[in-house]
């Protein structure tokens, strides 16, 4: 696919600098940026396994909240020598 876009001058300058720093053409740099962004998984896709595991655990949201609170407290105390 071929696409034509208009860039603000400051964006064009920055893109040209980034491409030059990587030793690629502006076209190749923009193509790489777009591919990277388009192929990145969504937050929903990333969290799907965690959500499924939570659902299968049978834990309630309140229980999860309490577990997180307890673990945060334990981590804080570990880092700060037990001072609360």
C-alpha positions in Angstrom: 0.0 0.0 0.0 1.2 3.5 -0.8 0.1 6.4 1.5 0.9 10.1 1.2 0.9 12.1 4.4 1.5 15.7 5.3 3.9 16.3 8.2 4.4 19.4 10.2 7.9 20.8 9.5 9.1 20.1 13.0 7.8 16.5 12.7 9.5 16.1 9.3 12.8 17.3 10.8 12.6 15.0 13.7 11.7 12.0 11.5 14.6 12.8 9.2 17.0 13.0 12.2 15.7 9.7 13.5 16.0 8.0 10.1 19.6 9.3 9.7 20.6 8.2 13.1 19.5 4.7 12.2 21.1 4.8 8.8 17.8 4.2 6.9 15.7 6.3 4.5 12.8 8.4 5.9 10.4 6.0 4.1 11.9 2.9 5.7 12.0 4.6 9.1 8.3 5.5 8.9 7.4 2.1 7.7 9.2 0.5 10.6 7.5 2.8 13.1 4.0 2.1 11.7 4.7 -1.7 11.5 5.9 -1.7 15.1 2.8 0.2 16.3 0.3 -1.8 14.2 1.7 -5.2 15.3 1.9 -4.4 19.0 -0.7 -6.3 21.0 -3.5 -4.4 22.6 -3.8 -4.1 26.3 -6.8 -6.5 26.2 -4.7 -9.0 24.3 -1.9 -8.7 26.9 -4.2 -9.0 29.8 -6.4 -11.9 28.5 -4.4 -14.7 30.1 -4.3 -12.9 33.5 -8.1 -12.2 33.3 -8.7 -15.9 32.4 -6.5 -17.1 35.3 -8.3 -14.8 37.7 -11.7 -16.0 36.5 -10.7 -19.6 36.8 -9.2 -19.0 40.3 -12.7 -18.4 41.8 -11.3 -15.4 43.7 -13.6 -12.5 44.2 -12.5 -8.9 43.3 -12.5 -8.1 47.0 -10.2 -11.0 47.7 -7.9 -9.9 44.9 -7.8 -6.4 46.2 -6.9 -7.6 49.7 -4.2 -9.9 48.3 -2.7 -7.0 46.3 -2.8 -4.7 49.4 -1.1 -7.3 51.5 1.6 -8.0 49.0 2.2 -4.3 48.4 2.6 -3.8 52.2 5.0 -6.8 52.4 7.1 -5.5 49.5 7.2 -2.0 51.1 8.3 -3.4 54.4 11.0 -5.5 52.8 12.4 -2.5 50.9 12.2 -0.2 54.0 13.4 -2.6 56.7 10.0 -3.3 58.1 9.0 0.3 58.9 5.4 1.0 58.2 
